[in-house]
């Protein structure tokens, strides 16, 4: 969420910046609402001071045995007026907050123009996409032939866009998750958390999923309690510190969690309907970092390198792209995507997004900082996928497929799978 004074400052150039991401900021409406609230705050303070003064005068007059009937009546009138102003102040504050909650973050100036993945800027590639002496299959064909996927029974259980893995497939998923968590905790310095995957409305609001993306969320509840299934562990990990003040000198904090994630994928039907690419439920290892705003750029590069290391350790060819201003998430000021090569599609596909939110999320969630010299501010939050388990399995299967239908397991995963190959009949071996 934004400080309205920053948006109203001509130096911010908020209207132009938000227009780059396709958002029209009604600056006159914001200015009128902010001015009304400011005026009411001033009136409330003045009336409250008058009420306090009158109360003292009535008390002093009463102690002198003077007639205070008229003074008391005036004091009651002023006190009632203070209560009216306080109620008006609360209404305007709520109206202003609702207005601000709908405004996305300002995109960084160096992002390319555009609103689709076709407008992204290619930054670098790593690894050579594998070549084959045969027509490479996609992960669905590979997995079904090996007998490690069962989409038919998944649909029977829950409907479309769910998956069942079995045997070596389930073992590979578990191995990928364990490898990634170990990598981030042992080598990258992240603290592992086990967090709730069902959260309340303030938690969803803190990271920017609500109110804008309510249609994309799975909602549930118990009795009068309204709850939401998380779309990513970014939500609970970031909100661990909601309403808290962090000691600036203790930062950065680096958190990770492996959780199920739930997304309705509203508006995406017809795209990626086969396989593991776009599911309603999937597993993901998430990375979240907290720092001071001055450290934001450096922490972004560190987080990006941690996500890239996952792919490099698995030997998966990928590229890094800088998303266009109109294609970044609601809360982000910049996002880089890691796109892994999928031979079955003969194209790069997004496997991780790394985003810097500046102080946007921290303002919404009330995550403040205080330095030892007394300087106060809001934390800078960042997050990235490190990595989604299903899409990583897709890339492992497709990039390591063999002509006989078998799949070679990346060496980094062998200590976790305890097998080096999935044979054409779905059995495992050396």
C-alpha positions in Angstrom: 0.0 0.0 0.0 1.2 3.5 -0.7 1.7 6.6 1.4 -0.9 8.9 -0.2 1.5 11.9 0.3 4.0 10.1 -2.0 1.4 9.5 -4.7 0.3 13.1 -4.5 3.9 14.4 -4.7 4.4 15.6 -8.4 8.0 14.4 -8.1 6.8 10.8 -7.8 5.1 10.9 -11.2 2.7 8.3 -10.0 0.1 8.7 -12.8 2.6 8.1 -15.6 4.3 5.2 -13.7 1.0 3.4 -13.0 -0.1 4.0 -16.6 2.9 1.9 -17.7 1.2 -1.1 -16.0 -2.2 -0.3 -17.3 -3.6 1.3 -14.2 -5.3 4.7 -14.3 -4.8 6.6 -11.0 -7.6 9.1 -10.3 -5.3 11.6 -8.7 -8.0 14.3 -8.1 -10.2 11.8 -6.3 -7.2 10.8 -4.1 -6.3 14.4 -3.4 -9.9 15.3 -2.5 -10.3 12.3 -0.2 -6.9 12.9 1.5 -7.7 16.6 1.9 -11.0 15.9 3.5 -9.5 13.4 5.9 -6.7 15.8 6.8 -9.2 18.6 7.4 -11.3 16.4 9.7 -8.2 15.3 11.7 -7.5 19.0 12.3 -11.0 19.8 13.3 -11.1 16.8 15.6 -7.9 17.9 17.3 -9.2 21.4 17.8 -12.5 20.3 19.2 -10.8 17.8 21.5 -8.6 20.5 22.8 -11.6 22.7 23.4 -13.4 19.8 25.1 -10.5 19.3 27.4 -10.3 23.0 28.2 -14.0 23.3 29.0 -13.8 20.2 31.2 -11.1 21.9 33.3 -13.0 25.2 33.4 -16.2 23.4 34.6 -14.2 21.6 37.3 -12.5 24.7 38.5 -15.8 26.6 38.6 -17.5 23.9 40.5 -14.8 23.9 43.1 -15.5 27.6 43.5 -19.3 26.9 44.0 -20.1 28.8 40.9 -23.1 28.0 38.6 -21.8 25.7 35.9 -25.1 24.7 34.3 -24.4 26.6 31.0 -20.7 25.6 30.9 -21.6 22.0 31.4 -24.1 22.2 28.6 -21.5 23.7 26.3 -19.0 21.0 27.3 -21.5 18.3 26.4 -22.2 19.9 23.0 -18.4 20.0 22.3 -17.9 16.5 23.5 -20.7 15.2 21.2 -19.2 17.1 18.3 -15.8 15.5 19.0 -17.5 12.1 18.8 -19.2 13.0 15.5 -15.8 14.2 14.1 -14.1 11.0 15.3 -16.7 8.9 13.5 -16.3 10.9 10.4 -12.5 10.5 10.7 -12.9 6.7 10.9 -15.2 6.6 7.9 -12.8 8.7 5.8 -9.8 6.6 7.0 -11.6 3.5 5.9 -12.5 5.1 2.6 -9.0 6.2 2.0 -7.6 2.8 2.9 -10.0 1.1 0.5 -8.9 3.5 -2.3 -5.2 2.8 -1.6 -5.6 -1.0 -1.4 -6.7 -1.0 -5.0 -3.6 0.8 -6.3 -0.8 -1.5 -7.5 2.9 -0.9 -6.7 4.8 1.6 -8.9 6.9 -0.3 -11.5 10.7 0.3 -11.5 11.7 2.8 -14.2 14.1 0.4 -15.9 11.5 -2.2 -16.7 10.6 -2.5 -20.4 7.3 -1.2 -21.7 4.6 -3.7 -22.5 2.1 -6.0 -20.8 2.9 -9.6 -21.9 5.7 -12.1 -21.8 6.6 -11.2 -25.3 7.7 -7.8 -24.1 10.1 -9.2 -21.5 13.8 -8.3 -21.8 16.2 -11.3 -22.1 19.0 -10.9 -19.6 21.0 -14.1 -20.0 20.8 -17.8 -20.6 22.5 -20.7 -18.9 23.2 -24.2 -20.2 22.5 -25.6 -23.6 19.1 -27.0 -24.3 19.5 -30.7 -24.8 19.3 -32.1 -28.3 17.9 -35.6 -29.2 18.2 -38.1 -32.0 14.5 -38.7 -31.6 11.3 -36.7 -31.3 11.2 -35.6 -27.6 8.0 -36.2 -25.8 6.3 -33.8 -23.4 6.1 -34.7 -19.7 2.5 -36.0 -19.9 3.4 -38.6 -22.5 6.6 -39.5 -20.6 4.9 -39.8 -17.2 1.9 -41.7 -18.5 4.1 -44.2 -20.4 6.2 -44.7 -17.2 3.1 -45.1 -15.2 4.1 -42.4 -12.7 1.1 -40.0 -13.5 -2.6 -40.7 -13.1 -4.6 -37.7 -14.3 -7.8 -39.8 -14.8 -8.0 -40.8 -11.2 -7.1 -37.2 -10.1 -10.0 -35.9 -12.0 -12.3 -38.5 -10.4 -11.2 -37.3 -7.0 -11.3 -33.6 -7.5 -12.1 -32.6 -11.0 -9.8 -31.2 -13.7 -6.5 -29.6 -13.0 -5.4 -31.9 -10.3 -2.7 -34.6 -10.4 -1.8 -37.9 -8.9 1.8 -39.1 -9.0 2.8 -42.6 -8.0 5.8 -44.8 -7.5 8.9 -43.2 -8.9 7.0 -40.0 -9.7 5.9 -39.4 -6.1 9.5 -40.3 -5.0 10.9 -37.8 -7.4 8.6 -35.0 -6.2 9.6 -35.8 -2.6 13.3 -35.8 -3.6 13.1 -32.5 -5.4 11.4 -30.8 -2.4 13.9 -32.2 0.1 16.9 -31.2 -2.2 15.6 -27.7 -2.6 14.9 -27.1 1.1 18.3 -28.5 2.0 20.0 -26.3 -0.6 18.4 -23.2 0.7 18.9 -23.9 4.4 22.4 -25.4 4.3 24.0 -23.3 1.6 21.9 -20.1 1.3 21.2 -19.4 4.9 17.4 -19.6 5.0 15.5 -20.5 8.1 12.9 -23.3 7.3 9.3 -22.8 8.5 6.3 -25.0 8.6 3.4 -22.6 8.3 -0.4 -22.8 8.0 -1.8 -23.1 4.5 -5.2 -21.7 5.5 -5.1 -18.0 6.5 -7.4 -15.1 7.3 -8.4 -12.1 5.3 -5.9 -9.6 7.0 -3.1 -12.0 6.1 -4.1 -12.2 2.4 -4.5 -8.4 2.4 -1.0 -7.9 3.8 0.8 -9.4 0.8 -1.6 -8.0 -1.8 -3.8 -10.9 -2.7 -6.9 -9.1 -1.3 -9.0 -7.3 -2.2 -8.0 -7.4 -5.9 -7.6 -11.1 -6.5 -10.4 -12.5 -4.4 -11.8 -14.4 -7.5 -8.5 -16.3 -7.9 -8.5 -17.6 -4.4 -10.0 -20.8 -2.8 -12.1 -19.7 0.2 -13.4 -21.8 3.0 -14.5 -21.3 6.6 -15.5 -22.7 9.9 -18.7 -21.4 11.5 -18.2 -17.6 11.4 -14.6 -17.7 10.5 -13.6 -16.7 6.9 -10.4 -18.4 5.7 -8.5 -18.7 2.5 -6.2 -21.4 1.1 -2.8 -19.9 0.3 -1.7 -19.4 -3.3 1.9 -19.4 -2.2 3.9 -19.6 1.1 4.9 -16.0 0.5 1.6 -15.1 2.2 2.2 -16.7 5.6 6.0 -16.3 5.6 5.8 -12.5 5.0 2.9 -12.0 7.4 4.8 -13.8 10.2 6.0 -10.2 11.1 2.7 -8.4 10.4 2.2 -5.6 12.9 5.7 -6.0 14.3 8.7 -3.6 14.4 12.0 -5.3 13.4 15.4 -4.1 14.5 17.1 -2.8 11.4 20.5 -4.1 12.4 19.2 -7.7 12.6 18.2 -7.7 9.0 18.2 -9.4 6.5 15.9 -12.2 7.4 15.7 -15.2 5.0 12.8 -17.6 5.3 11.8 -20.7 3.3 8.9 -23.1 3.4 7.7 -26.1 1.3 3.9 -25.9 1.2 0.9 -26.9 -1.0 -0.4 -24.0 -3.0 -3.9 -23.4 -4.2 -5.0 -21.3 -7.2 -8.2 -21.2 -9.1 -6.5 -19.9 -12.2 -9.5 -17.8 -13.0 -9.5 -16.7 -16.6 -6.8 -19.1 -17.7 -9.0 -22.0 -18.8 -7.9 -23.4 -22.2 -4.2 -22.8 -21.4 -1.9 -25.6 -20.2 -4.8 -27.9 -19.5 -2.6 -31.0 -19.8 -0.2 -32.1 -17.2 1.5 -30.4 -14.3 2.0 -26.9 -15.7 -1.1 -25.2 -14.4 -2.8 -27.0 -11.5 -5.3 -25.9 -8.8 -3.1 -27.6 -6.2 0.7 -27.9 -6.4 3.7 -28.0 -4.1 6.3 -25.2 -4.0 9.4 -24.2 -2.0 9.2 -20.5 -1.4 11.9 -18.0 -0.5 11.1 -14.7 1.3 13.6 -12.0 2.4 13.2 -9.0 4.7 15.7 -6.1 4.6 15.9 -2.3 4.8 15.1 -0.4 1.7 18.7 0.5 1.2 19.5 -3.2 0.8 16.7 -4.0 -1.6 18.7 -4.1 -4.8 21.5 -6.3 -3.3 19.0 -8.6 -1.7 17.1 -9.0 -5.0 20.3 -10.1 -6.7 21.0 -12.5 -3.9 17.5 -14.0 -4.1 17.8 -14.3 -7.8 21.1 -16.2 -7.5 19.6 -18.6 -5.0 16.7 -19.5 -7.4 19.2 -19.8 -10.3 21.4 -22.2 -8.3 18.5 -24.6 -8.0 18.3 -25.0 -11.8 22.1 -25.1 -12.2 22.5 -27.8 -9.6 19.9 -29.9 -11.4 21.6 -29.2 -14.7 18.5 -27.7 -16.3 19.0 -25.2 -19.1 17.2 -21.9 -18.5 17.1 -18.2 -19.1 16.5 -15.1 -17.1 14.1 -12.4 -18.3 13.1 -9.0 -16.9 9.3 -8.7 -17.1 7.7 -5.7 -18.7 6.1 -3.0 -16.5 2.6 -4.1 -17.4 3.3 -7.8 -16.7 4.6 -7.7 -13.1 2.4 -8.7 -10.2 0.2 -6.3 -8.3 2.5 -5.8 -5.4 5.8 -6.0 -7.2 8.0 -3.1 -8.4 10.2 -5.4 -10.4 10.1 -9.1 -11.3 12.6 -11.3 -13.1 11.4 -14.7 -14.4 13.5 -17.8 -14.7 12.3 -19.8 -17.7 13.4 -23.4 -18.1 13.7 -25.1 -21.4 11.0 -27.7 -22.1 11.9 -30.0 -25.1 8.3 -31.3 -25.3 7.1 -27.8 -26.1 10.3 -26.6 -27.8 10.2 -23.4 -25.8 11.2 -21.8 -22.5 8.5 -21.7 -19.8 8.4 -19.8 -16.5 9.5 -21.8 -13.5 10.4 -19.1 -11.0 9.5 -15.5 -10.4 11.7 -13.3 -8.2 10.2 -10.1 -7.1 11.1 -7.0 -5.1 8.1 -5.3 -3.4 10.0 -2.4 -1.9 8.0 -1.3 1.2 4.6 -1.9 -0.5 3.8 -5.1 1.3 5.3 -3.9 4.6 3.0 -0.9 4.6 -0.1 -3.1 4.1 1.0 -5.6 6.8 2.4 -3.0 9.2 6.0 -4.4 9.2 8.1 -1.6 10.5 11.8 -1.2 11.2 13.7 0.7 13.9 17.4 1.4 13.9 19.5 1.7 17.0 19.7 5.5 16.4 15.9 5.7 16.5 15.3 5.9 12.8 12.0 4.3 11.8 10.7 3.1 8.5 9.1 0.1 6.8 10.8 -3.1 5.8 11.6 -4.0 2.2 10.2 -7.5 1.3 11.2 -9.8 -1.5 10.2 -13.3 -2.6 10.9 -15.9 -5.2 10.1 -19.5 -6.1 12.8 -21.8 -5.2 11.3 -23.9 -6.9 7.8 -25.2 -7.7 8.0 -29.0 -7.4 5.7 -29.9 -10.3 7.2 -27.7 -12.9 10.7 -28.8 -11.8 9.6 -32.4 -12.3 8.4 -31.5 -15.7 11.8 -30.1 -16.7 13.7 -33.0 -15.2 11.6 -35.5 -17.1 11.7 -33.6 -20.4 15.4 -32.6 -20.4 16.6 -36.0 -19.2 14.4 -38.3 -21.3 16.1 -41.1 -23.3 15.2 -42.7 -26.6 14.1 -46.0 -24.9 11.6 -44.1 -22.8 13.6 -44.1 -19.6 14.6 -40.9 -17.7 18.0 -40.3 -16.1 17.8 -38.7 -12.7 20.0 -35.6 -12.2 23.0 -36.4 -9.9 22.0 -33.8 -7.3 18.7 -35.8 -6.7 20.2 -39.3 -6.5 21.0 -39.1 -2.8 17.4 -38.3 -2.2 15.8 -40.8 -4.7 18.4 -43.5 -4.1 18.0 -44.5 -7.8 19.7 -43.1 -10.9 17.1 -43.9 -13.6 13.5 -44.5 -14.1 13.2 -47.5 -16.5 10.8 -47.7 -19.4 8.5 -49.9 -17.4 8.4 -47.5 -14.5 10.8 -49.5 -12.3 13.9 -47.8 -11.0 17.5 -48.7 -11.1 21.1 -47.7 -11.7 
